[in-house]
Amino acid sequence: MTQADGNSQDERRVSTGLTGLDDLLDSLRIGDNVVWRISDLDDYRRFVTPFIESAASAGRRIIYLRFGQHPPLVSAGQANIHIESIDALGGFEAFTGRVWRLIEEHGRGAFYVCDCLSDLLNAWATDAMVGNFFRVVCPFLYELETVAWFALYPDRHSRTTLDRIRQTTQVMVDVHRLGEDVQIQPIKAWRRQSPTMFLPHREQNGHFIPVTDSSDATRLQAGLELAQLNRQPLLDYWDRLFLQVAHALEADDQEQTTDVLNRVLNVLISRDPRMLDLAKRYLSLEDLLAIRTRMIGSGYIGGKATGMLIARSILLANQPDIWQENLEPHDSSYLGSDAYYAFLVHNGLWPAIMRQRSASGYLPEAKNLRERLLAGQFPPEIRVELERLLDHYGQYPILVRSSSLQEDGFGNAFAGKYDSVFLVNQGAPEVRLSALEDAIRQVYASTMSEDALVYRKQRGLDQREEPMALLIQRVNGRFHGRYYLPDAAGVGVSRNTFAWDSNMDPAAGMVRLVMGLGTRAVDRIEGDHACVMALDYPSRQPFRNQDETYRFSQHLLDTLDLREGKLATHPLSNLAQEAASLPLSHLGEIDRTASRRAHELSLPGPVWRLTFQPLVRKSQFIGRLSNLLKTLEAGYQHPVDVEFTLHLNSEGEPTFNLVQCRPLATIGETKAAALPSEIPDQQLLFRTRGHFMGGNINLSIQRVIRVDATVYSRLNLSQRYEVAHLVGEQIRQSDDKTMLIGPGRWGTSSPELGVPVRFADIAGASVLVEVAEMDGEMVPDLSYGSHFFQDLVETEIAYVALFPNGRNCIYQPDRLPGTITHRTQFSPEQAIQAFDLRTKPLQLTGDVVNQDLVCYFQN
């Protein structure tokens, strides 16, 4: 081959290094991305070498992006060449982000040579992401006035991916090889052409001569097609992978089965070794094919979907005689994580993602990116599949749930950090499709919420790949006229770390139960209460009398209101009158005193109270739930947290629909610290029997931030929100072990019930204390199983509820040094008192076995 002179009078022209090829393509231009479609890597190498030599002689800086499994194209030590090795196994985002930052660092005018793009398939298992990678970096390279060379094997990619790469690049050249017969054929050369440019060409003496004899060209093409008969051209790598799953099942070869299973699990289920180990034990090739048939796009199905599927398999594998009949089949679909990246690329959001991923843009860039996610459009191939999905569900309500890669894993629950959206799914097909797209956009946008970003930052996950997959489920329930809701729903945990009675066994587990949608079981209910039961003593409630039991029960139900077209909250009393088919007799009891009063006032009755005691006494609910939790804990080899709905038959016997399972976040079962036998009164801040959470606690506290209930009670709504803001500022000012003490509920959205802080504001605290103050208007609510609870235990924040008027509680806030007891003015600033205790720390010690907790000043 003859070297061509890289210099040109036209500064925007660039030589390929071969005079004949320059003549054929009318040279390259600054900004060109050049894609070589090959069948043999040596055919790419023979064109790369003269290009590099020409660029080096012209003084160009050349960057070789090394990521393939094939032998290197460039040897180290060549002049002007910088080799950047990049690991593709970290995933699409990590790889693409790394390449993007390298391009930024090397700046304008650099030249690039890349390994064969098809090698990325071995890491990503889907060529859709190869196409998306090219759509991200090609425009950026063009913008920075570079020249970049790429190669790919066209028979390893789908037609969609090949078309997208062709549409994006400036130059594309096919290399046809049949034995020793080699021809090159330009397919695209942006803004240049000639009468013979796009014909096949053969090289002769340094020149490329067009094949003008159609018979010659036809014979080569026929030979190429014959050679490819036994291949699967234009089929996505993802599809080929699942064809191998089907073949492994037919072959019944254990070695082949194990190999294919491991490969699929690594690209469909998880990268977490502990979750992969569970999946290998409990998911079969048949299970993986079943997932594929219900999947839109490719990539991971995410942690939430994975947890649900593994949990179901554990139950059916270990207790088939029980769960074949008592576990309802799920009706779930999955929007793969690659669809999330395709959405970003389709809407041109990658530059914004890169700005947000930087240290300076992590939070500041998030708001703009969130707005752009909400305004994005779906790629056509995804939109078509969403239409088909709605055909499957008909007009049953559906739930669009977040299922990110790291969600619901060991140590990272992301509880409540990402959105889930209920859809009534009513109306014309185009209306339902529009609503579904809005719901998906909302979940995607929630990845940019401050709570989610702070959570990731605190846990060291801010630079790890976290693509959003979606779990889309038919809502389990029944139609009751205009309302749709499940009979009951709940959160179960296999370890009860809030055992309020010394006889209760933490290993027996606990449940938080509601009637209607499970939203009221997982969220802190404002002005209402879920039913909390210890599974070894389900009828023993932490209340003093029947009146308290009724008062602190569920009075409001979350339903899907078909008339209003949204999730709506309705009083139980109203629903009981409007929907006579509700199974109240299986879930509640009639309050005869209240019913008599209602009758005297000519009000409709009877008055029902949701105590769930009929479910406890007359059905196998407790036994089955205990079995479910114990079986899953044994399978996970770790305490678990599950969400479920119940479907009751005419006798009130429940079947379970398990919708979520994740490892339970716990503070840990540390050795019990010794409580002092006697504590002088002047040293005691508080003491309580029960009503604390987190197992054994042994903490030294250097700082206390207390919200004064007397001042807080006199503030208006906006001032109470200001108090929450100031508390957050105080927390962020110090890394000392801090205890927060406040009236009512921390984290409430109703300031009349407590302090409306966001969890992100108080995540730096070590202990959270809720106090029943203000004449009983502000009552602590642990909301065990709620997202707020999950945040506390994951962040290892101890929780204490104090009831100063109770018989087993002492609370002496005036023991805090410098406590102000008399106020003449009332403002948000005066509602907060901060105490620096570094010279005389507080000791907080809790014994979970004896349910005794004490906080006192050390000598």
C-alpha positions in Angstrom: 0.0 0.0 0.0 1.2 3.5 -0.8 1.3 6.1 1.9 -0.5 9.3 1.1 0.5 12.7 2.1 -1.6 13.8 5.1 -1.2 17.5 4.4 -3.7 19.2 2.2 -4.5 22.7 1.1 -7.9 22.2 2.5 -7.4 22.2 6.3 -10.6 20.3 6.9 -9.5 17.4 4.7 -7.9 14.4 6.3 -6.1 11.5 4.7 -7.0 7.9 5.2 -3.3 7.1 4.7 -4.0 5.5 1.4 -4.0 7.7 -1.8 -6.4 5.4 -3.6 -8.8 5.4 -0.7 -8.6 9.1 -0.4 -9.5 9.3 -4.1 -12.4 7.0 -3.7 -13.9 8.8 -0.7 -12.8 12.3 -1.7 -10.7 12.2 1.5 -12.1 12.4 5.0 -13.2 15.5 6.7 -12.7 16.9 10.2 -15.6 15.6 12.2 -15.9 12.3 10.4 -16.8 9.1 12.2 -15.8 6.2 10.0 -17.4 2.8 10.5 -16.0 -0.3 8.8 -18.4 -3.2 8.5 -16.2 -6.3 8.3 -16.1 -10.1 8.5 -12.5 -10.4 9.4 -10.6 -8.1 11.9 -7.5 -8.1 9.7 -9.5 -6.2 7.0 -10.0 -3.4 9.6 -6.4 -3.6 10.8 -5.0 -3.2 7.2 -6.9 0.1 6.9 -6.2 1.3 10.5 -2.4 1.0 10.2 -1.8 3.5 7.3 -4.4 5.9 8.8 -2.5 6.0 12.1 0.9 6.4 10.4 -0.4 9.2 8.3 -2.0 11.0 11.3 1.1 10.6 13.4 3.3 12.0 10.6 1.0 15.0 10.5 1.5 15.5 14.2 -2.0 14.5 15.2 -2.7 13.2 18.7 -4.1 9.7 18.4 -6.2 7.9 21.1 -6.7 4.2 20.9 -9.8 3.1 22.8 -9.0 -0.4 23.9 -11.9 -2.4 25.1 -12.2 -5.5 22.8 -11.3 -9.1 23.5 -9.4 -9.4 20.2 -5.7 -8.7 19.8 -4.8 -5.0 20.0 -4.8 -3.0 16.8 -2.1 -0.7 18.0 1.2 -1.6 19.8 2.4 0.5 22.8 5.2 2.9 22.2 4.1 4.1 18.8 4.6 7.9 18.3 1.8 10.2 19.1 -0.5 7.3 20.3 -2.1 7.2 23.7 -3.8 3.9 24.7 -6.9 4.1 26.9 -8.0 0.7 28.3 -11.7 0.7 29.3 -13.6 -2.1 31.0 -16.9 -2.7 29.3 -18.1 -5.2 31.9 -19.1 -2.4 34.3 -22.1 -1.8 32.1 -23.3 0.6 29.4 -23.4 3.7 31.6 -20.0 3.3 33.2 -18.4 2.5 29.9 -20.1 5.3 27.9 -19.5 7.8 30.7 -15.8 6.9 30.8 -15.5 7.3 27.0 -17.3 10.6 27.2 -15.0 12.0 29.9 -11.9 10.8 27.9 -13.2 12.7 24.8 -13.7 15.8 27.1 -10.2 15.5 28.5 -8.4 15.1 25.1 -10.4 17.9 23.7 -10.6 19.2 20.1 -8.7 17.8 17.2 -7.8 14.4 18.6 -8.0 11.4 16.4 -9.5 8.1 17.6 -9.2 4.5 16.7 -11.5 2.1 18.5 -11.6 -1.6 18.9 -14.4 -3.6 17.2 -17.8 -2.5 18.6 -19.2 -6.0 18.3 -17.0 -7.1 21.2 -19.2 -5.0 23.4 -21.9 -7.6 22.9 -20.0 -10.0 25.2 -20.3 -7.5 28.0 -23.8 -6.1 27.4 -25.6 -9.0 25.7 -27.6 -6.6 23.5 -26.7 -4.7 20.4 -29.3 -2.1 21.1 -26.9 -0.6 23.6 -24.1 -0.8 21.0 -26.2 1.4 18.8 -27.0 3.7 21.7 -23.3 4.0 22.6 -22.6 5.1 19.0 -25.4 7.6 19.0 -24.0 9.2 22.2 -20.3 9.4 21.2 -20.5 10.1 17.5 -22.1 13.6 17.7 -19.8 14.5 20.6 -16.8 13.5 18.5 -18.1 15.5 15.6 -18.7 18.5 17.8 -15.1 18.4 19.0 -13.8 18.2 15.4 -12.1 14.8 15.7 -11.8 11.9 13.3 -12.7 8.5 14.7 -12.6 5.0 13.3 -14.8 2.1 14.3 -15.5 -1.4 13.1 -18.3 -4.0 13.6 -19.4 -7.4 12.4 -22.7 -6.7 10.7 -24.0 -10.3 11.0 -23.9 -10.0 14.9 -26.3 -7.0 15.0 -29.9 -6.4 14.3 -31.1 -4.4 11.4 -32.3 -1.7 13.8 -28.9 -1.2 15.3 -27.2 -1.2 11.9 -29.6 1.4 10.6 -29.1 3.7 13.6 -25.3 3.5 13.3 -25.6 4.3 9.6 -27.9 7.2 10.2 -25.5 8.7 12.8 -22.1 8.2 11.3 -20.6 10.3 8.5 -18.8 7.5 6.6 -19.6 3.9 6.4 -17.6 1.3 4.4 -18.4 -2.4 3.8 -15.5 -4.8 3.4 -16.7 -8.0 1.5 -14.4 -11.0 1.7 -15.0 -14.4 0.1 -11.7 -16.3 0.4 -9.1 -14.2 -1.3 -11.6 -12.0 -3.1 -11.9 -8.8 -1.2 -13.9 -5.8 -2.2 -14.7 -2.6 -0.4 -18.0 -0.7 -0.9 -18.7 2.8 0.5 -22.2 2.8 1.9 -22.3 6.4 3.1 -20.0 9.4 2.6 -21.7 12.5 4.0 -21.7 15.5 1.7 -19.6 13.9 -1.1 -20.3 11.7 -4.0 -19.2 10.6 -7.5 -20.7 8.5 -10.3 -18.9 5.3 -9.0 -18.3 6.1 -5.3 -20.9 3.6 -4.0 -20.0 0.7 -6.2 -17.9 -2.2 -4.9 -14.1 -1.6 -5.5 -11.0 -3.8 -5.7 -7.5 -2.6 -4.8 -5.0 -2.7 -7.7 -1.5 -1.2 -7.3 -2.6 1.2 -4.6 -5.8 2.3 -6.4 -9.4 1.2 -5.8 -11.0 0.3 -9.0 -14.8 0.1 -9.2 -16.4 -3.3 -10.1 -18.4 -2.1 -13.1 -19.3 -5.6 -14.3 -22.6 -6.5 -12.5 -22.0 -10.2 -13.0 -18.8 -10.0 -11.1 -20.5 -8.2 -8.2 -23.4 -10.6 -8.2 -21.2 -13.7 -8.0 -19.4 -12.3 -4.9 -22.7 -11.4 -3.3 -24.2 -14.8 -4.0 -21.1 -16.4 -2.5 -21.4 -14.3 0.6 -25.0 -15.1 1.1 -24.3 -18.9 0.8 -21.5 -18.6 3.4 -24.0 -16.9 5.8 -26.8 -19.5 5.5 -25.9 -21.2 8.7 -25.6 -17.9 10.6 -28.3 -15.8 12.2 -27.7 -12.4 10.5 -29.7 -9.3 11.5 -30.8 -11.0 14.8 -30.2 -9.1 18.0 -27.5 -10.7 20.2 -30.1 -10.7 23.0 -32.5 -12.8 21.0 -29.7 -15.2 20.1 -28.9 -15.6 23.7 -32.4 -16.7 24.5 -32.4 -19.1 21.6 -29.4 -20.7 23.3 -31.6 -21.0 26.4 -34.2 -22.9 24.4 -31.6 -25.1 22.8 -30.0 -25.9 26.2 -33.4 -27.0 27.5 -33.9 -29.3 24.5 -30.4 -30.8 24.8 -30.8 -31.6 28.5 -27.1 -31.1 28.9 -26.2 -30.1 32.5 -22.9 -28.4 31.5 -24.5 -26.5 28.7 -27.5 -25.6 31.0 -25.2 -24.2 33.7 -23.1 -22.2 31.2 -26.2 -20.6 29.6 -27.9 -20.0 33.0 -24.9 -18.1 34.3 -24.6 -16.0 31.2 -28.2 -15.0 31.2 -28.4 -14.3 35.0 -25.5 -11.9 34.7 -27.2 -9.7 32.1 -30.9 -10.2 33.1 -31.0 -10.5 36.9 -28.1 -8.8 38.8 -24.4 -8.2 39.2 -24.6 -8.5 43.0 -22.9 -11.8 44.0 -25.4 -12.5 46.8 -28.5 -12.0 44.5 -26.8 -14.0 41.8 -26.2 -16.9 44.2 -29.9 -16.8 45.1 -31.0 -16.7 41.5 -28.7 -19.7 40.6 -30.4 -21.7 43.3 -34.0 -20.8 42.6 -34.4 -19.6 39.0 -34.4 -22.2 36.2 -34.0 -21.8 32.5 -37.8 -22.1 32.2 -38.1 -19.2 34.6 -35.8 -17.1 32.4 -37.7 -17.9 29.2 -40.9 -16.9 31.0 -39.4 -13.6 32.0 -38.3 -13.0 28.4 -41.8 -13.6 27.1 -43.1 -10.8 29.4 -40.3 -8.4 28.7 -40.1 -5.2 26.7 -36.6 -4.4 25.5 -33.5 -5.9 27.0 -31.2 -5.6 29.9 -31.9 -6.1 33.6 -35.3 -6.5 35.1 -34.1 -4.7 38.2 -34.0 -5.5 41.9 -37.7 -5.3 42.7 -38.7 -7.7 40.0 -35.9 -10.0 40.8 -36.8 -10.1 44.5 -40.4 -10.9 43.7 -39.6 -13.7 41.3 -36.9 -15.3 43.6 -39.2 -15.2 46.6 -42.0 -16.9 44.7 -39.6 -19.6 43.5 -38.3 -20.2 47.1 -41.9 -20.7 48.4 -42.9 -23.1 45.6 -39.6 -25.0 45.8 -39.7 -25.5 49.6 -43.4 -25.6 50.4 -45.2 -26.7 47.2 -48.0 -28.4 49.1 -48.9 -25.1 50.8 -48.1 -22.5 48.2 -49.3 -24.1 45.0 -52.8 -23.4 46.3 -52.3 -20.4 48.5 -50.0 -18.2 46.3 -51.7 -16.5 43.5 -50.0 -16.4 40.1 -48.4 -13.1 39.4 -49.3 -11.1 36.3 -46.2 -9.0 35.8 -44.4 -7.5 32.8 -40.9 -6.0 32.7 -39.5 -2.9 31.0 -35.8 -3.7 30.7 -33.1 -1.3 31.9 -31.9 -0.8 28.4 -35.1 0.9 27.6 -34.2 3.6 30.1 -30.9 4.2 28.4 -32.6 4.1 25.0 -35.0 6.8 26.3 -32.1 9.0 27.4 -30.3 8.6 24.1 -33.5 9.1 22.0 -34.1 12.4 23.8 -30.6 13.7 23.5 -30.1 13.6 27.3 -26.7 12.1 27.5 -24.8 15.4 27.8 -27.1 16.4 30.6 -26.5 13.0 32.3 -22.7 13.6 32.1 -23.1 17.0 33.7 -25.2 15.6 36.5 -22.7 12.8 37.1 -19.9 15.3 37.8 -19.1 16.3 41.4 -20.2 19.9 40.8 -23.4 19.0 39.0 -24.6 16.1 41.1 -27.5 18.0 42.7 -27.6 21.3 40.8 -28.1 19.6 37.4 -30.7 17.2 38.7 -33.7 19.5 38.6 -33.3 20.4 34.9 -32.7 16.8 34.0 -35.8 15.7 35.9 -37.9 18.2 33.9 -36.4 17.0 30.6 -37.1 13.3 31.6 -40.8 14.3 32.2 -41.0 15.8 28.7 -39.2 13.0 26.8 -40.6 10.9 24.0 -40.3 7.1 23.7 -38.5 5.4 20.9 -41.0 4.0 18.4 -40.0 0.3 19.0 -40.7 0.8 22.8 -44.0 2.6 22.2 -45.3 -0.3 20.0 -44.5 -2.8 22.7 -46.3 -0.6 25.3 -49.4 -0.7 23.2 -49.3 -4.5 23.1 -48.8 -4.6 26.9 -52.0 -2.6 27.4 -53.8 -5.1 25.1 -52.8 -7.8 27.5 -54.1 -6.0 30.6 -57.3 -4.9 29.1 -58.9 -2.4 31.4 -57.7 -3.8 34.7 -55.9 -1.3 36.8 -52.1 -1.6 36.7 -49.2 -0.5 38.8 -46.0 0.9 37.3 -43.2 0.2 39.8 -39.6 1.3 39.9 -37.2 -1.6 39.7 -33.7 -0.1 39.4 -30.6 -2.3 39.2 -29.6 -1.8 42.8 -33.0 -1.6 44.4 -34.1 -4.1 47.0 -30.7 -5.6 47.2 -28.7 -6.6 50.3 -28.1 -3.4 52.2 -29.7 -1.1 49.6 -33.5 -1.2 49.6 -34.0 2.3 48.1 -37.4 2.2 50.0 -39.6 5.0 48.8 -36.8 6.7 46.9 -38.2 6.1 43.5 -41.8 6.5 42.4 -44.4 3.9 41.7 -47.6 4.9 39.9 -51.1 3.4 40.0 -53.1 3.7 36.8 -56.9 3.1 36.6 -56.3 2.1 33.0 -59.7 3.2 31.8 -60.8 4.9 28.5 -59.8 4.5 24.9 -56.5 2.8 24.0 -54.8 6.0 23.1 -55.8 7.6 26.4 -54.5 4.6 28.3 -51.3 4.6 26.4 -50.7 8.2 27.1 -51.3 7.6 30.8 -48.9 4.7 30.8 -46.2 6.8 29.1 -46.7 9.6 31.7 -46.3 7.0 34.5 -43.1 5.6 33.1 -41.7 9.1 32.6 -42.6 9.9 36.2 -40.7 6.9 37.5 -37.7 7.7 35.2 -37.7 11.3 36.5 -37.8 10.1 40.2 -34.1 8.9 39.6 -33.3 12.6 39.8 -35.2 13.4 43.1 -33.1 14.9 45.8 -34.0 12.1 48.3 -32.8 9.4 45.8 -29.6 11.3 45.0 -28.7 12.0 48.6 -29.4 8.3 49.5 -27.1 7.1 46.7 -24.4 9.6 47.8 -24.5 8.6 51.4 -24.2 4.9 50.5 -21.3 5.4 48.1 -23.5 4.5 45.1 -23.5 7.9 43.3 -20.9 6.8 40.7 -22.3 3.2 40.3 -24.5 2.3 37.4 -28.1 2.6 38.4 -30.4 2.1 35.3 -34.1 2.2 35.9 -36.1 -0.9 34.9 -39.8 -1.1 35.5 -42.1 -3.8 37.0 -45.6 -3.4 35.6 -48.3 -5.4 37.4 -52.0 -6.0 37.2 -53.3 -4.7 40.5 -54.7 -7.6 42.5 -58.2 -6.8 43.7 -61.9 -6.6 42.8 -64.3 -4.1 41.3 -66.8 -2.6 43.9 -68.8 -0.4 41.7 -66.7 2.7 41.0 -63.9 1.5 43.3 -61.2 -1.1 42.7 -59.1 -2.4 45.6 -57.6 -5.6 47.1 -59.4 -7.1 50.1 -56.3 -6.4 52.2 -52.6 -5.7 51.9 -49.6 -5.7 54.2 -45.9 -5.5 54.9 -44.4 -8.5 56.7 -41.0 -8.7 58.3 -39.4 -11.9 59.5 -37.7 -10.2 62.5 -39.6 -8.0 64.9 -37.2 -5.5 66.3 -40.1 -3.5 67.8 -41.4 -6.1 70.3 -43.3 -4.0 72.9 -43.8 -7.0 75.2 -41.0 -8.9 76.8 -42.8 -12.2 76.0 -42.6 -11.5 72.2 -40.0 -13.3 70.2 -38.3 -11.0 67.7 -37.7 -14.1 65.4 -41.5 -14.6 65.1 -41.9 -11.6 62.8 -44.4 -8.8 62.5 -47.0 -7.6 60.0 -48.4 -4.1 59.2 -51.9 -4.7 57.7 -54.4 -2.5 56.0 -57.6 -2.9 54.0 -57.5 -1.6 50.5 -54.3 -0.7 48.6 -51.0 -1.4 50.2 -49.9 2.2 50.0 -51.2 2.7 53.5 -49.1 -0.2 54.7 -45.8 1.1 53.4 -46.2 4.8 53.9 -46.6 6.7 57.2 -50.3 7.3 57.4 -51.2 10.8 58.3 -54.0 10.9 60.9 -54.6 7.2 60.5 -53.1 3.9 61.6 -52.4 0.5 60.1 -52.8 -2.6 62.2 -49.5 -3.8 63.6 -49.3 -7.3 64.9 -46.5 -9.4 66.4 -47.1 -12.8 64.7 -46.5 -14.7 67.9 -49.1 -12.6 69.8 -51.4 -11.3 67.0 -54.2 -10.3 69.3 -52.0 -8.4 71.8 -52.0 -4.7 70.9 -49.9 -1.9 72.4 -53.0 -0.1 73.6 -54.5 0.3 77.1 -58.2 -0.4 76.3 -60.7 -1.1 73.5 -61.3 2.6 73.0 -57.6 3.1 72.1 -57.7 0.1 69.9 -60.5 1.6 67.9 -59.1 5.1 67.9 -55.7 3.9 66.7 -57.1 1.8 63.9 -57.5 2.4 60.1 -60.3 4.8 59.3 -59.3 5.7 55.7 -58.9 3.4 52.7 -56.8 3.9 49.6 -58.7 2.8 46.5 -58.6 3.3 42.7 -61.5 5.5 42.0 -62.6 4.7 38.4 -64.9 7.7 38.3 -62.2 10.1 39.3 -59.6 8.2 37.4 -57.0 8.2 40.1 -55.8 6.8 43.4 -58.1 8.3 46.1 -58.5 8.1 49.8 -62.0 7.5 51.2 -63.4 7.1 54.8 -64.3 3.6 55.6 -67.7 4.7 56.8 -68.5 6.1 53.3 -67.2 3.0 51.5 -69.1 0.7 53.8 -72.3 2.4 52.6 -71.5 2.6 48.9 -69.9 -0.8 48.4 -71.9 -3.5 50.2 -69.7 -6.2 48.7 -66.6 -5.2 50.8 -65.5 -8.1 53.0 -65.8 -6.1 56.2 -67.0 -9.1 58.3 -63.7 -10.9 57.6 -61.5 -7.9 58.5 -63.3 -5.9 61.1 -65.7 -5.7 64.0 -68.8 -3.7 64.7 -68.3 -0.9 67.2 -71.6 -1.4 69.0 -71.4 1.8 71.1 -70.7 3.9 68.1 -73.4 2.1 66.1 -75.9 2.9 68.8 -75.0 6.6 68.7 -75.2 6.6 64.9 -78.7 5.0 65.1 -79.8 7.6 67.6 -78.7 10.3 65.3 -80.4 8.6 62.3 -77.0 8.0 60.7 -76.3 5.0 58.5 -74.8 2.1 60.3 -73.4 -0.2 61.5 -70.0 1.4 62.4 -67.1 -1.0 61.5 -63.6 -0.9 63.1 -60.8 -2.6 61.1 -59.2 -4.7 63.9 -58.5 -7.6 61.6 -59.3 -9.9 64.5 -61.7 -12.1 62.4 -58.8 -12.7 60.0 -56.6 -13.7 63.0 -59.2 -15.9 64.8 -61.1 -17.5 62.0 -58.6 -18.1 59.2 -55.1 -19.5 58.6 -53.7 -16.1 57.8 -51.2 -15.9 60.7 -50.0 -19.4 60.2 -49.5 -19.0 56.5 -47.8 -15.6 56.8 -45.4 -17.0 59.5 -44.6 -19.9 57.2 -44.0 -17.5 54.3 -41.6 -15.3 56.3 -39.7 -18.2 57.8 -39.4 -20.0 54.5 -38.1 -16.8 52.7 -35.7 -16.0 55.6 -34.2 -19.5 55.3 -34.0 -19.1 51.5 -32.3 -15.7 51.7 -30.3 -16.7 54.7 -31.1 -13.2 56.0 -34.2 -11.6 57.5 -36.7 -10.4 54.9 -39.3 -7.7 54.3 -42.2 -8.6 52.0 -45.2 -6.8 50.6 -48.3 -8.7 49.7 -52.0 -8.4 49.0 -54.8 -10.8 50.2 -57.7 -12.2 48.3 -60.4 -13.7 50.6 -62.8 -16.4 49.7 -66.4 -16.5 50.9 -65.2 -18.1 54.2 -62.6 -15.4 54.8 -59.6 -17.7 54.0 -56.8 -15.7 52.3 -54.6 -16.5 49.3 -51.5 -14.4 49.0 -50.2 -12.3 46.1 -46.6 -11.7 46.9 -45.6 -8.4 45.2 -42.2 -7.7 46.7 -39.4 -9.3 48.8 -36.1 -7.8 49.9 -33.5 -8.4 52.5 -34.6 -6.6 55.7 -32.3 -3.8 56.7 -31.3 -4.2 60.3 -29.0 -2.2 62.7 -27.6 -5.6 63.8 -27.8 -8.0 66.6 -24.9 -6.7 68.7 -24.1 -7.9 72.1 -26.4 -6.4 74.7 -24.8 -3.5 76.6 -25.1 -3.6 80.4 -27.6 -1.1 81.7 -26.6 0.5 85.0 -28.4 -0.9 88.0 -29.1 2.6 89.4 -28.9 6.0 87.7 -29.2 9.2 89.8 -32.3 11.2 88.9 -30.2 14.3 87.9 -28.3 12.2 85.3 -31.4 10.7 83.7 -32.8 12.2 80.5 -35.3 9.4 79.7 -36.1 5.8 80.3 -38.7 3.6 78.6 -39.9 0.0 78.6 -40.3 -0.9 74.9 -41.1 1.6 72.2 -37.6 1.6 70.8 -36.3 0.1 67.6 -33.1 -1.3 66.3 -32.2 -4.2 68.6 -29.4 -3.6 71.2 -28.2 0.0 71.2 -25.0 1.3 72.7 -24.3 4.9 71.6 -22.5 7.9 73.0 -24.3 11.1 72.0 -22.3 14.4 71.6 -25.1 16.6 70.5 -28.9 17.0 71.0 -31.2 19.0 68.8 -34.7 19.4 70.4 -37.8 20.9 69.0 -39.6 22.6 71.9 -43.3 21.5 71.8 -44.5 24.6 73.7 -43.1 27.0 71.1 -43.9 24.7 68.1 -47.5 24.6 69.1 -47.8 28.3 68.6 -46.3 28.4 65.2 -48.3 28.6 62.0 -48.0 26.2 59.1 -45.3 28.0 57.2 -43.3 28.5 60.4 -43.4 24.8 61.1 -42.0 24.0 57.7 -39.3 26.6 58.5 -38.5 24.6 61.7 -38.0 21.5 59.6 -35.6 23.4 57.3 -33.6 24.8 60.2 -33.3 21.3 61.8 -31.9 20.0 58.5 -29.3 22.9 58.5 -28.3 22.1 62.1 -27.8 18.4 61.3 -25.5 19.2 58.4 -23.3 21.5 60.5 -21.6 18.7 62.5 -20.5 15.1 62.2 -21.0 14.6 65.9 -23.3 11.8 67.1 -26.6 13.6 67.3 -29.9 12.9 68.9 -33.1 14.5 67.5 -36.0 15.0 69.9 -39.3 16.4 68.8 -43.1 16.3 69.3 -45.1 13.7 67.4 -43.8 12.3 64.1 -40.6 13.1 62.4 -40.9 13.1 58.7 -44.7 13.7 58.6 -46.2 15.6 55.7 -48.8 17.1 58.1 -47.1 19.7 60.4 -50.0 19.4 62.9 -48.8 15.8 63.6 -45.1 16.5 64.0 -42.1 18.0 62.3 -42.3 17.8 58.5 -38.6 17.1 57.7 -37.5 15.1 54.7 -35.4 12.1 55.5 -32.5 13.6 53.4 -32.4 16.5 56.0 -32.0 14.2 59.0 -30.0 11.3 57.6 -27.0 12.4 59.5 -28.6 11.9 62.9 -27.8 8.9 65.1 -31.0 8.7 67.2 -34.5 9.9 66.4 -36.8 10.5 69.4 -40.6 11.1 69.0 -42.4 12.4 72.0 -46.2 12.4 72.7 -46.7 16.1 73.5 -49.1 19.0 73.1 -51.9 17.3 75.1 -51.8 14.2 73.0 -52.2 16.0 69.6 -48.8 14.8 68.5 -48.4 11.0 68.9 -45.4 9.0 67.8 -45.9 6.5 65.1 -43.1 4.1 64.3 -44.9 3.0 61.1 -43.0 -0.3 61.1 -42.5 -1.5 57.6 -42.9 2.0 56.1 -40.3 3.7 53.8 -39.4 6.1 56.7 -38.7 3.0 58.9 -36.6 1.5 56.2 -34.5 4.7 56.0 -33.9 4.6 59.7 -32.7 1.1 59.9 -30.6 1.2 56.7 -28.9 4.4 57.9 -28.5 2.8 61.3 -30.5 5.5 63.1 -31.9 4.3 66.4 -35.6 5.1 67.0 -37.3 5.9 70.3 -41.0 6.7 71.1 -41.6 8.4 74.4 -45.0 8.6 76.1 -44.3 10.7 79.2 -47.7 10.1 80.7 -47.3 6.3 80.3 -46.5 4.1 83.3 -43.2 2.8 81.8 -41.7 6.1 80.7 -39.6 8.8 82.3 -38.8 11.9 80.3 -36.9 14.9 81.8 -35.9 17.3 79.1 -35.0 20.0 81.7 -31.9 17.9 82.5 -30.4 19.1 79.2 -27.9 21.9 80.2 -29.1 25.3 79.3 -32.7 24.3 78.6 -34.9 27.4 78.3 -38.2 26.8 80.0 -39.9 30.2 79.7 -40.5 32.0 76.4 -41.9 35.4 75.7 -41.6 35.3 71.9 -42.3 32.4 69.6 -40.5 31.9 66.3 -39.0 29.0 64.3 -35.6 29.8 65.6 -36.8 29.7 69.2 -38.5 26.4 68.7 -35.1 24.7 68.2 -32.6 24.2 71.0 -29.2 22.7 70.2 -27.0 21.2 73.0 -23.3 20.6 72.7 -22.5 17.7 74.9 -19.0 16.8 73.8 -17.6 17.5 77.3 -20.3 15.5 79.0 -21.8 13.1 76.5 -25.1 11.2 76.9 -25.1 7.4 76.9 -28.0 5.6 75.1 -28.2 2.0 76.0 -30.9 -0.4 74.9 -31.5 -4.1 75.7 -33.8 -5.7 73.2 -34.3 -8.8 75.2 -35.6 -7.0 78.3 -37.1 -4.2 76.2 -35.4 -1.6 78.4 -33.8 1.6 77.1 -32.1 4.3 79.1 -30.5 7.6 78.2 -28.3 9.3 80.8 -25.3 11.6 81.3 -22.1 9.8 81.9 -20.1 10.6 85.0 
